[in-house]
Amino acid sequence: MEEPRVEHIMQIGIGFMASKTLLSAANEIHTYLGLKGWSDLDGPIGSQKGMTADEHKVFQAKVLPLIESTEYSIWKFAPELSYLAPSK
């Protein structure tokens, strides 16, 4: 296995820039992504944004065997039902 390159790590990080990722103590990865609308789901999401199509296929080939389960939840923010702190 070749040594990780800083520029490659930064490319992947850029893909996650718009999302919030939480690593838990139970070897779980929780990723939270804010969407402006349903059309945001039509394009690449997460690490896909920081990789070429070939790099993403290689990444998937390495990661998918390690994944035991995946769960997707979509929550809608309703400002009229939420407390919004006053902006400064």
C-alpha positions in Angstrom: 0.0 0.0 0.0 1.4 3.4 -1.0 1.9 6.2 1.5 -1.0 8.7 1.7 -0.4 11.9 -0.1 -1.3 15.2 1.6 -2.9 16.6 -1.6 -5.1 13.5 -1.9 -6.2 13.7 1.7 -7.0 17.4 1.2 -9.1 16.5 -1.9 -11.2 14.1 0.2 -11.5 16.6 2.9 -12.8 19.2 0.5 -15.5 16.7 -0.5 -16.6 16.7 3.2 -16.3 20.4 3.7 -20.0 21.1 3.3 -20.9 18.2 5.7 -20.4 17.6 9.3 -18.7 14.3 10.2 -18.7 12.8 13.7 -16.6 9.8 14.5 -18.0 8.0 17.5 -16.2 5.7 20.0 -18.1 2.7 18.6 -16.4 2.7 15.2 -19.3 4.5 13.7 -19.2 7.4 11.2 -22.1 9.9 11.3 -22.2 12.4 8.5 -24.6 15.3 8.5 -25.1 17.3 5.3 -27.2 20.4 4.8 -29.1 20.6 1.6 -30.6 23.7 -0.1 -33.1 21.6 -2.0 -33.9 18.1 -3.3 -31.8 18.9 -6.4 -28.6 18.7 -4.2 -29.2 14.9 -4.1 -28.8 14.7 -7.9 -25.0 15.4 -8.0 -22.0 13.9 -6.2 -22.1 14.1 -2.4 -19.3 13.9 0.3 -16.0 12.3 -0.8 -17.2 12.0 -4.4 -16.8 15.7 -4.8 -13.1 15.5 -4.0 -12.3 12.6 -6.3 -12.3 11.7 -9.9 -14.7 8.9 -11.0 -11.8 6.4 -11.1 -10.5 7.4 -7.7 -14.0 7.1 -6.2 -14.3 3.5 -7.6 -11.0 2.6 -6.0 -12.1 4.2 -2.7 -15.4 2.3 -2.8 -13.6 -1.0 -3.5 -11.6 -0.5 -0.4 -14.3 0.8 1.9 -17.4 -1.1 1.0 -16.2 -4.5 2.4 -15.7 -2.8 5.8 -19.3 -1.4 6.0 -21.7 -3.5 8.0 -24.7 -1.3 7.6 -25.8 2.0 6.2 -28.7 4.3 7.2 -30.0 7.4 5.5 -32.4 9.8 7.2 -33.7 13.1 5.8 -34.9 15.7 8.2 -36.6 18.9 7.3 -35.8 22.1 9.2 -38.9 24.0 10.0 -37.9 27.5 11.2 -41.4 28.3 12.4 -41.2 25.4 14.8 -37.6 26.1 16.0 -36.0 28.7 18.2 -33.5 30.7 16.2 -30.9 32.7 18.2 -30.8 36.3 17.3 -28.0 37.1 14.8 -25.2 39.4 16.1 
